[in-house]
């Protein structure tokens, strides 16, 4: 006959599950930050090389003010969004939202890859050029 699990073991299992969930959420959030930092750098580089036709009207108005304005804007949005997502990390919708943002960042990375290397980006063997093609 199996002995019932004690309250301490159930509490420790729950705590470790929560810690794992926090860790996963934090790593995904860090990944979004890393990709966004690359996006910022490549946006500034493309603007400097006159390769950029910015579609975001807010960023389009910030670009003439130089890289500091765009950097502050980008980090303010990232910081605010990260704080909101972290605050509600226990809610399923926050996790879903973070995954959507992470997938969008991957798509953005593929667009930059196509722009700079002229190759047709693939993801898992699937041609993803339709994502970034006009």
ABEGO torsion letter per residue (X at the ends): XBBBBBAAAAAAAAAAAAAAAAAAAAAAAAAAAAAAAAAAAAAAAAAAAGABBBABAAAAAAAAAEAAAAAAAAAAAAAAAAAAAAAAAABAAAAAAAAAAAAAAAAAAAAAAAAAAGBBBBBGGBBAAAAABX
